[in-house]
Amino acid sequence: MENLRIAPAEVQRAAHKQYRPWLQNPRHSSVQFKPIGELWSARVTQECRALALAEGAKYHWVWIGTHAEYDQILRRR
């Protein structure tokens, strides 16, 4: 995911930290993993979200950014 590579270091750390509990249990309360149309949303921090596309039982993380950017994406859908 290109967005993660260019994200600030603190966002990268938070994303990796949130990924661990998600791997063990996608329904972990801190991750807030939920469907948004054909995308899935996950909480990275209070200010950041990540989006994934489901392909069978696999998820492809396609975007990470601020909550404001996330809201703009959802409004365009």
mmCIF file of the N, C-alpha and C atoms, coordinates in Angstrom:
data_MODEL
# 
_entry.id   MODEL 
# 
loop_
_atom_site.group_PDB 
_atom_site.id 
_atom_site.type_symbol 
_atom_site.label_atom_id 
_atom_site.label_alt_id 
_atom_site.label_comp_id 
_atom_site.label_asym_id 
_atom_site.label_entity_id 
_atom_site.label_seq_id 
_atom_site.pdbx_PDB_ins_code 
_atom_site.Cartn_x 
_atom_site.Cartn_y 
_atom_site.Cartn_z 
_atom_site.occupancy 
_atom_site.B_iso_or_equiv 
_atom_site.pdbx_formal_charge 
_atom_site.auth_seq_id 
_atom_site.auth_comp_id 
_atom_site.auth_asym_id 
_atom_site.auth_atom_id 
_atom_site.pdbx_PDB_model_num 
ATOM 1   N N  . MET A 1 1  ? 0.855   -1.172  0.000  1.00 0.00 ? 1  MET A N  1 
ATOM 2   C CA . MET A 1 1  ? 0.000   0.000   0.000  1.00 0.00 ? 1  MET A CA 1 
ATOM 3   C C  . MET A 1 1  ? 0.900   1.234   0.000  1.00 0.00 ? 1  MET A C  1 
ATOM 4   N N  . GLU A 1 2  ? 0.860   1.988   -1.069 1.00 0.00 ? 2  GLU A N  1 
ATOM 5   C CA . GLU A 1 2  ? 1.724   3.162   -1.231 1.00 0.00 ? 2  GLU A CA 1 
ATOM 6   C C  . GLU A 1 2  ? 1.476   4.206   -0.144 1.00 0.00 ? 2  GLU A C  1 
ATOM 7   N N  . ASN A 1 3  ? 0.209   4.407   0.230  1.00 0.00 ? 3  ASN A N  1 
ATOM 8   C CA . ASN A 1 3  ? -0.098  5.408   1.250  1.00 0.00 ? 3  ASN A CA 1 
ATOM 9   C C  . ASN A 1 3  ? 0.646   5.137   2.549  1.00 0.00 ? 3  ASN A C  1 
ATOM 10  N N  . LEU A 1 4  ? 0.791   3.877   2.921  1.00 0.00 ? 4  LEU A N  1 
ATOM 11  C CA . LEU A 1 4  ? 1.469   3.543   4.170  1.00 0.00 ? 4  LEU A CA 1 
ATOM 12  C C  . LEU A 1 4  ? 2.948   3.881   4.092  1.00 0.00 ? 4  LEU A C  1 
ATOM 13  N N  . ARG A 1 5  ? 3.565   3.659   2.953  1.00 0.00 ? 5  ARG A N  1 
ATOM 14  C CA . ARG A 1 5  ? 4.996   3.964   2.807  1.00 0.00 ? 5  ARG A CA 1 
ATOM 15  C C  . ARG A 1 5  ? 5.284   5.451   2.933  1.00 0.00 ? 5  ARG A C  1 
ATOM 16  N N  . ILE A 1 6  ? 4.345   6.292   2.525  1.00 0.00 ? 6  ILE A N  1 
ATOM 17  C CA . ILE A 1 6  ? 4.581   7.733   2.594  1.00 0.00 ? 6  ILE A CA 1 
ATOM 18  C C  . ILE A 1 6  ? 3.930   8.382   3.812  1.00 0.00 ? 6  ILE A C  1 
ATOM 19  N N  . ALA A 1 7  ? 3.235   7.594   4.611  1.00 0.00 ? 7  ALA A N  1 
ATOM 20  C CA . ALA A 1 7  ? 2.598   8.116   5.826  1.00 0.00 ? 7  ALA A CA 1 
ATOM 21  C C  . ALA A 1 7  ? 3.665   8.461   6.863  1.00 0.00 ? 7  ALA A C  1 
ATOM 22  N N  . PRO A 1 8  ? 3.341   9.390   7.768  1.00 0.00 ? 8  PRO A N  1 
ATOM 23  C CA . PRO A 1 8  ? 4.281   9.700   8.849  1.00 0.00 ? 8  PRO A CA 1 
ATOM 24  C C  . PRO A 1 8  ? 4.618   8.442   9.657  1.00 0.00 ? 8  PRO A C  1 
ATOM 25  N N  . ALA A 1 9  ? 5.799   8.433   10.247 1.00 0.00 ? 9  ALA A N  1 
ATOM 26  C CA . ALA A 1 9  ? 6.273   7.266   11.007 1.00 0.00 ? 9  ALA A CA 1 
ATOM 27  C C  . ALA A 1 9  ? 5.282   6.852   12.086 1.00 0.00 ? 9  ALA A C  1 
ATOM 28  N N  . GLU A 1 10 ? 4.662   7.812   12.767 1.00 0.00 ? 10 GLU A N  1 
ATOM 29  C CA . GLU A 1 10 ? 3.717   7.468   13.838 1.00 0.00 ? 10 GLU A CA 1 
ATOM 30  C C  . GLU A 1 10 ? 2.491   6.743   13.284 1.00 0.00 ? 10 GLU A C  1 
ATOM 31  N N  . VAL A 1 11 ? 2.045   7.099   12.089 1.00 0.00 ? 11 VAL A N  1 
ATOM 32  C CA . VAL A 1 11 ? 0.911   6.411   11.463 1.00 0.00 ? 11 VAL A CA 1 
ATOM 33  C C  . VAL A 1 11 ? 1.330   5.009   11.040 1.00 0.00 ? 11 VAL A C  1 
ATOM 34  N N  . GLN A 1 12 ? 2.531   4.868   10.514 1.00 0.00 ? 12 GLN A N  1 
ATOM 35  C CA . GLN A 1 12 ? 3.037   3.546   10.139 1.00 0.00 ? 12 GLN A CA 1 
ATOM 36  C C  . GLN A 1 12 ? 3.096   2.631   11.358 1.00 0.00 ? 12 GLN A C  1 
ATOM 37  N N  . ARG A 1 13 ? 3.618   3.145   12.471 1.00 0.00 ? 13 ARG A N  1 
ATOM 38  C CA . ARG A 1 13 ? 3.695   2.334   13.705 1.00 0.00 ? 13 ARG A CA 1 
ATOM 39  C C  . ARG A 1 13 ? 2.298   1.939   14.173 1.00 0.00 ? 13 ARG A C  1 
ATOM 40  N N  . ALA A 1 14 ? 1.373   2.896   14.162 1.00 0.00 ? 14 ALA A N  1 
ATOM 41  C CA . ALA A 1 14 ? 0.006   2.610   14.607 1.00 0.00 ? 14 ALA A CA 1 
ATOM 42  C C  . ALA A 1 14 ? -0.656  1.569   13.705 1.00 0.00 ? 14 ALA A C  1 
ATOM 43  N N  . ALA A 1 15 ? -0.418  1.663   12.400 1.00 0.00 ? 15 ALA A N  1 
ATOM 44  C CA . ALA A 1 15 ? -1.008  0.692   11.468 1.00 0.00 ? 15 ALA A CA 1 
ATOM 45  C C  . ALA A 1 15 ? -0.487  -0.711  11.753 1.00 0.00 ? 15 ALA A C  1 
ATOM 46  N N  . HIS A 1 16 ? 0.807   -0.828  11.972 1.00 0.00 ? 16 HIS A N  1 
ATOM 47  C CA . HIS A 1 16 ? 1.380   -2.145  12.285 1.00 0.00 ? 16 HIS A CA 1 
ATOM 48  C C  . HIS A 1 16 ? 0.852   -2.655  13.627 1.00 0.00 ? 16 HIS A C  1 
ATOM 49  N N  . LYS A 1 17 ? 0.703   -1.748  14.591 1.00 0.00 ? 17 LYS A N  1 
ATOM 50  C CA . LYS A 1 17 ? 0.186   -2.135  15.913 1.00 0.00 ? 17 LYS A CA 1 
ATOM 51  C C  . LYS A 1 17 ? -1.262  -2.630  15.802 1.00 0.00 ? 17 LYS A C  1 
ATOM 52  N N  . GLN A 1 18 ? -2.090  -1.975  15.005 1.00 0.00 ? 18 GLN A N  1 
ATOM 53  C CA . GLN A 1 18 ? -3.482  -2.379  14.843 1.00 0.00 ? 18 GLN A CA 1 
ATOM 54  C C  . GLN A 1 18 ? -3.616  -3.644  13.993 1.00 0.00 ? 18 GLN A C  1 
ATOM 55  N N  . TYR A 1 19 ? -2.661  -3.882  13.119 1.00 0.00 ? 19 TYR A N  1 
ATOM 56  C CA . TYR A 1 19 ? -2.717  -5.048  12.241 1.00 0.00 ? 19 TYR A CA 1 
ATOM 57  C C  . TYR A 1 19 ? -2.604  -6.351  13.032 1.00 0.00 ? 19 TYR A C  1 
ATOM 58  N N  . ARG A 1 20 ? -1.793  -6.340  14.087 1.00 0.00 ? 20 ARG A N  1 
ATOM 59  C CA . ARG A 1 20 ? -1.600  -7.569  14.889 1.00 0.00 ? 20 ARG A CA 1 
ATOM 60  C C  . ARG A 1 20 ? -2.906  -8.089  15.478 1.00 0.00 ? 20 ARG A C  1 
ATOM 61  N N  . PRO A 1 21 ? -3.669  -7.265  16.224 1.00 0.00 ? 21 PRO A N  1 
ATOM 62  C CA . PRO A 1 21 ? -4.930  -7.807  16.758 1.00 0.00 ? 21 PRO A CA 1 
ATOM 63  C C  . PRO A 1 21 ? -5.934  -8.147  15.657 1.00 0.00 ? 21 PRO A C  1 
ATOM 64  N N  . TRP A 1 22 ? -5.892  -7.387  14.555 1.00 0.00 ? 22 TRP A N  1 
ATOM 65  C CA . TRP A 1 22 ? -6.799  -7.681  13.445 1.00 0.00 ? 22 TRP A CA 1 
ATOM 66  C C  . TRP A 1 22 ? -6.515  -9.069  12.867 1.00 0.00 ? 22 TRP A C  1 
ATOM 67  N N  . LEU A 1 23 ? -5.228  -9.437  12.745 1.00 0.00 ? 23 LEU A N  1 
ATOM 68  C CA . LEU A 1 23 ? -4.879  -10.766 12.234 1.00 0.00 ? 23 LEU A CA 1 
ATOM 69  C C  . LEU A 1 23 ? -5.441  -11.870 13.118 1.00 0.00 ? 23 LEU A C  1 
ATOM 70  N N  . GLN A 1 24 ? -5.395  -11.664 14.427 1.00 0.00 ? 24 GLN A N  1 
ATOM 71  C CA . GLN A 1 24 ? -5.894  -12.670 15.363 1.00 0.00 ? 24 GLN A CA 1 
ATOM 72  C C  . GLN A 1 24 ? -7.414  -12.676 15.427 1.00 0.00 ? 24 GLN A C  1 
ATOM 73  N N  . ASN A 1 25 ? -8.013  -11.490 15.319 1.00 0.00 ? 25 ASN A N  1 
ATOM 74  C CA . ASN A 1 25 ? -9.460  -11.376 15.433 1.00 0.00 ? 25 ASN A CA 1 
ATOM 75  C C  . ASN A 1 25 ? -9.917  -10.095 14.735 1.00 0.00 ? 25 ASN A C  1 
ATOM 76  N N  . PRO A 1 26 ? -10.376 -10.185 13.484 1.00 0.00 ? 26 PRO A N  1 
ATOM 77  C CA . PRO A 1 26 ? -10.802 -8.983  12.767 1.00 0.00 ? 26 PRO A CA 1 
ATOM 78  C C  . PRO A 1 26 ? -11.914 -8.205  13.475 1.00 0.00 ? 26 PRO A C  1 
ATOM 79  N N  . ARG A 1 27 ? -12.611 -8.851  14.370 1.00 0.00 ? 27 ARG A N  1 
ATOM 80  C CA . ARG A 1 27 ? -13.689 -8.180  15.113 1.00 0.00 ? 27 ARG A CA 1 
ATOM 81  C C  . ARG A 1 27 ? -13.196 -7.550  16.420 1.00 0.00 ? 27 ARG A C  1 
ATOM 82  N N  . HIS A 1 28 ? -11.884 -7.534  16.635 1.00 0.00 ? 28 HIS A N  1 
ATOM 83  C CA . HIS A 1 28 ? -11.315 -6.923  17.836 1.00 0.00 ? 28 HIS A CA 1 
ATOM 84  C C  . HIS A 1 28 ? -11.837 -5.492  17.953 1.00 0.00 ? 28 HIS A C  1 
ATOM 85  N N  . SER A 1 29 ? -12.298 -5.127  19.137 1.00 0.00 ? 29 SER A N  1 
ATOM 86  C CA . SER A 1 29 ? -12.966 -3.835  19.310 1.00 0.00 ? 29 SER A CA 1 
ATOM 87  C C  . SER A 1 29 ? -12.084 -2.636  18.969 1.00 0.00 ? 29 SER A C  1 
ATOM 88  N N  . SER A 1 30 ? -10.783 -2.724  19.171 1.00 0.00 ? 30 SER A N  1 
ATOM 89  C CA . SER A 1 30 ? -9.925  -1.570  18.897 1.00 0.00 ? 30 SER A CA 1 
ATOM 90  C C  . SER A 1 30 ? -9.776  -1.302  17.402 1.00 0.00 ? 30 SER A C  1 
ATOM 91  N N  . VAL A 1 31 ? -10.026 -2.305  16.575 1.00 0.00 ? 31 VAL A N  1 
ATOM 92  C CA . VAL A 1 31 ? -9.838  -2.166  15.132 1.00 0.00 ? 31 VAL A CA 1 
ATOM 93  C C  . VAL A 1 31 ? -11.077 -1.579  14.448 1.00 0.00 ? 31 VAL A C  1 
ATOM 94  N N  . GLN A 1 32 ? -12.244 -1.829  14.998 1.00 0.00 ? 32 GLN A N  1 
ATOM 95  C CA . GLN A 1 32 ? -13.502 -1.338  14.425 1.00 0.00 ? 32 GLN A CA 1 
ATOM 96  C C  . GLN A 1 32 ? -13.606 -1.678  12.933 1.00 0.00 ? 32 GLN A C  1 
ATOM 97  N N  . PHE A 1 33 ? -13.342 -2.931  12.609 1.00 0.00 ? 33 PHE A N  1 
ATOM 98  C CA . PHE A 1 33 ? -13.361 -3.419  11.228 1.00 0.00 ? 33 PHE A CA 1 
ATOM 99  C C  . PHE A 1 33 ? -14.800 -3.589  10.777 1.00 0.00 ? 33 PHE A C  1 
ATOM 100 N N  . LYS A 1 34 ? -15.185 -2.897  9.690  1.00 0.00 ? 34 LYS A N  1 
ATOM 101 C CA . LYS A 1 34 ? -16.577 -2.959  9.252  1.00 0.00 ? 34 LYS A CA 1 
ATOM 102 C C  . LYS A 1 34 ? -16.683 -2.762  7.747  1.00 0.00 ? 34 LYS A C  1 
ATOM 103 N N  . PRO A 1 35 ? -17.737 -3.333  7.141  1.00 0.00 ? 35 PRO A N  1 
ATOM 104 C CA . PRO A 1 35 ? -17.922 -3.167  5.702  1.00 0.00 ? 35 PRO A CA 1 
ATOM 105 C C  . PRO A 1 35 ? -18.476 -1.785  5.370  1.00 0.00 ? 35 PRO A C  1 
ATOM 106 N N  . ILE A 1 36 ? -17.973 -1.227  4.271  1.00 0.00 ? 36 ILE A N  1 
ATOM 107 C CA . ILE A 1 36 ? -18.469 0.038   3.718  1.00 0.00 ? 36 ILE A CA 1 
ATOM 108 C C  . ILE A 1 36 ? -18.656 -0.228  2.223  1.00 0.00 ? 36 ILE A C  1 
ATOM 109 N N  . GLY A 1 37 ? -19.813 -0.716  1.846  1.00 0.00 ? 37 GLY A N  1 
ATOM 110 C CA . GLY A 1 37 ? -20.015 -1.130  0.454  1.00 0.00 ? 37 GLY A CA 1 
ATOM 111 C C  . GLY A 1 37 ? -19.110 -2.305  0.145  1.00 0.00 ? 37 GLY A C  1 
ATOM 112 N N  . GLU A 1 38 ? -18.346 -2.218  -0.963 1.00 0.00 ? 38 GLU A N  1 
ATOM 113 C CA . GLU A 1 38 ? -17.426 -3.314  -1.298 1.00 0.00 ? 38 GLU A CA 1 
ATOM 114 C C  . GLU A 1 38 ? -16.092 -3.187  -0.574 1.00 0.00 ? 38 GLU A C  1 
ATOM 115 N N  . LEU A 1 39 ? -15.890 -2.104  0.155  1.00 0.00 ? 39 LEU A N  1 
ATOM 116 C CA . LEU A 1 39 ? -14.665 -1.906  0.931  1.00 0.00 ? 39 LEU A CA 1 
ATOM 117 C C  . LEU A 1 39 ? -14.878 -2.288  2.386  1.00 0.00 ? 39 LEU A C  1 
ATOM 118 N N  . TRP A 1 40 ? -13.767 -2.475  3.086  1.00 0.00 ? 40 TRP A N  1 
ATOM 119 C CA . TRP A 1 40 ? -13.788 -2.696  4.526  1.00 0.00 ? 40 TRP A CA 1 
ATOM 120 C C  . TRP A 1 40 ? -12.946 -1.608  5.167  1.00 0.00 ? 40 TRP A C  1 
ATOM 121 N N  . SER A 1 41 ? -13.432 -1.076  6.281  1.00 0.00 ? 41 SER A N  1 
ATOM 122 C CA . SER A 1 41 ? -12.769 0.016   6.978  1.00 0.00 ? 41 SER A CA 1 
ATOM 123 C C  . SER A 1 41 ? -12.192 -0.488  8.295  1.00 0.00 ? 41 SER A C  1 
ATOM 124 N N  . ALA A 1 42 ? -11.011 0.028   8.645  1.00 0.00 ? 42 ALA A N  1 
ATOM 125 C CA . ALA A 1 42 ? -10.382 -0.319  9.923  1.00 0.00 ? 42 ALA A CA 1 
ATOM 126 C C  . ALA A 1 42 ? -9.825  0.952   10.554 1.00 0.00 ? 42 ALA A C  1 
ATOM 127 N N  . ARG A 1 43 ? -9.933  1.023   11.867 1.00 0.00 ? 43 ARG A N  1 
ATOM 128 C CA . ARG A 1 43 ? -9.391  2.159   12.608 1.00 0.00 ? 43 ARG A CA 1 
ATOM 129 C C  . ARG A 1 43 ? -7.902  1.942   12.815 1.00 0.00 ? 43 ARG A C  1 
ATOM 130 N N  . VAL A 1 44 ? -7.107  2.955   12.471 1.00 0.00 ? 44 VAL A N  1 
ATOM 131 C CA . VAL A 1 44 ? -5.671  2.923   12.724 1.00 0.00 ? 44 VAL A CA 1 
ATOM 132 C C  . VAL A 1 44 ? -5.386  3.731   13.983 1.00 0.00 ? 44 VAL A C  1 
ATOM 133 N N  . THR A 1 45 ? -5.860  4.962   14.009 1.00 0.00 ? 45 THR A N  1 
ATOM 134 C CA . THR A 1 45 ? -5.816  5.833   15.189 1.00 0.00 ? 45 THR A CA 1 
ATOM 135 C C  . THR A 1 45 ? -7.137  6.587   15.209 1.00 0.00 ? 45 THR A C  1 
ATOM 136 N N  . GLN A 1 46 ? -7.313  7.447   16.185 1.00 0.00 ? 46 GLN A N  1 
ATOM 137 C CA . GLN A 1 46 ? -8.529  8.252   16.217 1.00 0.00 ? 46 GLN A CA 1 
ATOM 138 C C  . GLN A 1 46 ? -8.612  9.132   14.969 1.00 0.00 ? 46 GLN A C  1 
ATOM 139 N N  . GLU A 1 47 ? -7.461  9.534   14.449 1.00 0.00 ? 47 GLU A N  1 
ATOM 140 C CA . GLU A 1 47 ? -7.419  10.430  13.291 1.00 0.00 ? 47 GLU A CA 1 
ATOM 141 C C  . GLU A 1 47 ? -7.240  9.719   11.951 1.00 0.00 ? 47 GLU A C  1 
ATOM 142 N N  . CYS A 1 48 ? -6.913  8.431   11.932 1.00 0.00 ? 48 CYS A N  1 
ATOM 143 C CA . CYS A 1 48 ? -6.596  7.727   10.679 1.00 0.00 ? 48 CYS A CA 1 
ATOM 144 C C  . CYS A 1 48 ? -7.426  6.465   10.506 1.00 0.00 ? 48 CYS A C  1 
ATOM 145 N N  . ARG A 1 49 ? -7.732  6.172   9.244  1.00 0.00 ? 49 ARG A N  1 
ATOM 146 C CA . ARG A 1 49 ? -8.449  4.958   8.875  1.00 0.00 ? 49 ARG A CA 1 
ATOM 147 C C  . ARG A 1 49 ? -7.711  4.268   7.734  1.00 0.00 ? 49 ARG A C  1 
ATOM 148 N N  . ALA A 1 50 ? -7.991  2.976   7.564  1.00 0.00 ? 50 ALA A N  1 
ATOM 149 C CA . ALA A 1 50 ? -7.452  2.201   6.446  1.00 0.00 ? 50 ALA A CA 1 
ATOM 150 C C  . ALA A 1 50 ? -8.619  1.512   5.750  1.00 0.00 ? 50 ALA A C  1 
ATOM 151 N N  . LEU A 1 51 ? -8.478  1.296   4.452  1.00 0.00 ? 51 LEU A N  1 
ATOM 152 C CA . LEU A 1 51 ? -9.505  0.621   3.664  1.00 0.00 ? 51 LEU A CA 1 
ATOM 153 C C  . LEU A 1 51 ? -8.915  -0.604  2.982  1.00 0.00 ? 51 LEU A C  1 
ATOM 154 N N  . ALA A 1 52 ? -9.727  -1.655  2.918  1.00 0.00 ? 52 ALA A N  1 
ATOM 155 C CA . ALA A 1 52 ? -9.313  -2.909  2.282  1.00 0.00 ? 52 ALA A CA 1 
ATOM 156 C C  . ALA A 1 52 ? -10.400 -3.377  1.327  1.00 0.00 ? 52 ALA A C  1 
ATOM 157 N N  . LEU A 1 53 ? -9.978  -4.138  0.334  1.00 0.00 ? 53 LEU A N  1 
ATOM 158 C CA . LEU A 1 53 ? -10.897 -4.834  -0.561 1.00 0.00 ? 53 LEU A CA 1 
ATOM 159 C C  . LEU A 1 53 ? -10.851 -6.314  -0.210 1.00 0.00 ? 53 LEU A C  1 
ATOM 160 N N  . ALA A 1 54 ? -12.017 -6.931  -0.106 1.00 0.00 ? 54 ALA A N  1 
ATOM 161 C CA . ALA A 1 54 ? -12.084 -8.363  0.185  1.00 0.00 ? 54 ALA A CA 1 
ATOM 162 C C  . ALA A 1 54 ? -12.030 -9.145  -1.119 1.00 0.00 ? 54 ALA A C  1 
ATOM 163 N N  . GLU A 1 55 ? -11.244 -10.208 -1.090 1.00 0.00 ? 55 GLU A N  1 
ATOM 164 C CA . GLU A 1 55 ? -11.183 -11.149 -2.211 1.00 0.00 ? 55 GLU A CA 1 
ATOM 165 C C  . GLU A 1 55 ? -11.230 -12.540 -1.599 1.00 0.00 ? 55 GLU A C  1 
ATOM 166 N N  . GLY A 1 56 ? -12.430 -13.103 -1.554 1.00 0.00 ? 56 GLY A N  1 
ATOM 167 C CA . GLY A 1 56 ? -12.602 -14.366 -0.850 1.00 0.00 ? 56 GLY A CA 1 
ATOM 168 C C  . GLY A 1 56 ? -12.341 -14.150 0.627  1.00 0.00 ? 56 GLY A C  1 
ATOM 169 N N  . ALA A 1 57 ? -11.452 -14.962 1.189  1.00 0.00 ? 57 ALA A N  1 
ATOM 170 C CA . ALA A 1 57 ? -11.103 -14.838 2.605  1.00 0.00 ? 57 ALA A CA 1 
ATOM 171 C C  . ALA A 1 57 ? -9.903  -13.915 2.822  1.00 0.00 ? 57 ALA A C  1 
ATOM 172 N N  . LYS A 1 58 ? -9.400  -13.297 1.754  1.00 0.00 ? 58 LYS A N  1 
ATOM 173 C CA . LYS A 1 58 ? -8.236  -12.410 1.862  1.00 0.00 ? 58 LYS A CA 1 
ATOM 174 C C  . LYS A 1 58 ? -8.665  -10.958 1.738  1.00 0.00 ? 58 LYS A C  1 
ATOM 175 N N  . TYR A 1 59 ? -7.895  -10.091 2.375  1.00 0.00 ? 59 TYR A N  1 
ATOM 176 C CA . TYR A 1 59 ? -8.132  -8.654  2.286  1.00 0.00 ? 59 TYR A CA 1 
ATOM 177 C C  . TYR A 1 59 ? -6.885  -7.992  1.724  1.00 0.00 ? 59 TYR A C  1 
ATOM 178 N N  . HIS A 1 60 ? -7.096  -7.085  0.792  1.00 0.00 ? 60 HIS A N  1 
ATOM 179 C CA . HIS A 1 60 ? -5.999  -6.321  0.197  1.00 0.00 ? 60 HIS A CA 1 
ATOM 180 C C  . HIS A 1 60 ? -6.131  -4.882  0.687  1.00 0.00 ? 60 HIS A C  1 
ATOM 181 N N  . TRP A 1 61 ? -5.178  -4.454  1.493  1.00 0.00 ? 61 TRP A N  1 
ATOM 182 C CA . TRP A 1 61 ? -5.208  -3.099  2.036  1.00 0.00 ? 61 TRP A CA 1 
ATOM 183 C C  . TRP A 1 61 ? -4.837  -2.136  0.924  1.00 0.00 ? 61 TRP A C  1 
ATOM 184 N N  . VAL A 1 62 ? -5.740  -1.211  0.633  1.00 0.00 ? 62 VAL A N  1 
ATOM 185 C CA . VAL A 1 62 ? -5.580  -0.356  -0.539 1.00 0.00 ? 62 VAL A CA 1 
ATOM 186 C C  . VAL A 1 62 ? -5.377  1.117   -0.213 1.00 0.00 ? 62 VAL A C  1 
ATOM 187 N N  . TRP A 1 63 ? -5.668  1.523   1.008  1.00 0.00 ? 63 TRP A N  1 
ATOM 188 C CA . TRP A 1 63 ? -5.593  2.952   1.313  1.00 0.00 ? 63 TRP A CA 1 
ATOM 189 C C  . TRP A 1 63 ? -5.443  3.155   2.816  1.00 0.00 ? 63 TRP A C  1 
ATOM 190 N N  . ILE A 1 64 ? -4.707  4.192   3.192  1.00 0.00 ? 64 ILE A N  1 
ATOM 191 C CA . ILE A 1 64 ? -4.633  4.641   4.580  1.00 0.00 ? 64 ILE A CA 1 
ATOM 192 C C  . ILE A 1 64 ? -4.519  6.154   4.548  1.00 0.00 ? 64 ILE A C  1 
ATOM 193 N N  . GLY A 1 65 ? -5.218  6.817   5.446  1.00 0.00 ? 65 GLY A N  1 
ATOM 194 C CA . GLY A 1 65 ? -5.169  8.276   5.466  1.00 0.00 ? 65 GLY A CA 1 
ATOM 195 C C  . GLY A 1 65 ? -5.935  8.837   6.646  1.00 0.00 ? 65 GLY A C  1 
ATOM 196 N N  . THR A 1 66 ? -6.072  10.148  6.637  1.00 0.00 ? 66 THR A N  1 
ATOM 197 C CA . THR A 1 66 ? -6.735  10.822  7.750  1.00 0.00 ? 66 THR A CA 1 
ATOM 198 C C  . THR A 1 66 ? -8.233  10.543  7.728  1.00 0.00 ? 66 THR A C  1 
ATOM 199 N N  . HIS A 1 67 ? -8.850  10.783  8.868  1.00 0.00 ? 67 HIS A N  1 
ATOM 200 C CA . HIS A 1 67 ? -10.293 10.588  8.956  1.00 0.00 ? 67 HIS A CA 1 
ATOM 201 C C  . HIS A 1 67 ? -11.009 11.559  8.022  1.00 0.00 ? 67 HIS A C  1 
ATOM 202 N N  . ALA A 1 68 ? -10.486 12.765  7.861  1.00 0.00 ? 68 ALA A N  1 
ATOM 203 C CA . ALA A 1 68 ? -11.099 13.742  6.945  1.00 0.00 ? 68 ALA A CA 1 
ATOM 204 C C  . ALA A 1 68 ? -11.052 13.235  5.504  1.00 0.00 ? 68 ALA A C  1 
ATOM 205 N N  . GLU A 1 69 ? -9.920  12.670  5.089  1.00 0.00 ? 69 GLU A N  1 
ATOM 206 C CA . GLU A 1 69 ? -9.807  12.105  3.739  1.00 0.00 ? 69 GLU A CA 1 
ATOM 207 C C  . GLU A 1 69 ? -10.752 10.914  3.574  1.00 0.00 ? 69 GLU A C  1 
ATOM 208 N N  . TYR A 1 70 ? -10.838 10.099  4.615  1.00 0.00 ? 70 TYR A N  1 
ATOM 209 C CA . TYR A 1 70 ? -11.737 8.939   4.635  1.00 0.00 ? 70 TYR A CA 1 
ATOM 210 C C  . TYR A 1 70 ? -13.182 9.398   4.443  1.00 0.00 ? 70 TYR A C  1 
ATOM 211 N N  . ASP A 1 71 ? -13.576 10.438  5.173  1.00 0.00 ? 71 ASP A N  1 
ATOM 212 C CA . ASP A 1 71 ? -14.937 10.968  5.036  1.00 0.00 ? 71 ASP A CA 1 
ATOM 213 C C  . ASP A 1 71 ? -15.200 11.448  3.611  1.00 0.00 ? 71 ASP A C  1 
ATOM 214 N N  . GLN A 1 72 ? -14.205 12.089  2.983  1.00 0.00 ? 72 GLN A N  1 
ATOM 215 C CA . GLN A 1 72 ? -14.356 12.545  1.594  1.00 0.00 ? 72 GLN A CA 1 
ATOM 216 C C  . GLN A 1 72 ? -14.556 11.357  0.651  1.00 0.00 ? 72 GLN A C  1 
ATOM 217 N N  . ILE A 1 73 ? -13.800 10.298  0.858  1.00 0.00 ? 73 ILE A N  1 
ATOM 218 C CA . ILE A 1 73 ? -13.944 9.093   0.029  1.00 0.00 ? 73 ILE A CA 1 
ATOM 219 C C  . ILE A 1 73 ? -15.354 8.529   0.165  1.00 0.00 ? 73 ILE A C  1 
ATOM 220 N N  . LEU A 1 74 ? -15.856 8.458   1.390  1.00 0.00 ? 74 LEU A N  1 
ATOM 221 C CA . LEU A 1 74 ? -17.192 7.902   1.609  1.00 0.00 ? 74 LEU A CA 1 
ATOM 222 C C  . LEU A 1 74 ? -18.271 8.784   0.993  1.00 0.00 ? 74 LEU A C  1 
ATOM 223 N N  . ARG A 1 75 ? -18.086 10.094  1.034  1.00 0.00 ? 75 ARG A N  1 
ATOM 224 C CA . ARG A 1 75 ? -19.076 11.002  0.434  1.00 0.00 ? 75 ARG A CA 1 
ATOM 225 C C  . ARG A 1 75 ? -19.129 10.851  -1.085 1.00 0.00 ? 75 ARG A C  1 
ATOM 226 N N  . ARG A 1 76 ? -17.996 10.527  -1.702 1.00 0.00 ? 76 ARG A N  1 
ATOM 227 C CA . ARG A 1 76 ? -17.941 10.371  -3.164 1.00 0.00 ? 76 ARG A CA 1 
ATOM 228 C C  . ARG A 1 76 ? -18.565 9.059   -3.635 1.00 0.00 ? 76 ARG A C  1 
ATOM 229 N N  . ARG A 1 77 ? -18.784 8.123   -2.753 1.00 0.00 ? 77 ARG A N  1 
ATOM 230 C CA . ARG A 1 77 ? -19.291 6.803   -3.135 1.00 0.00 ? 77 ARG A CA 1 
ATOM 231 C C  . ARG A 1 77 ? -20.775 6.824   -3.331 1.00 0.00 ? 77 ARG A C  1 
# 
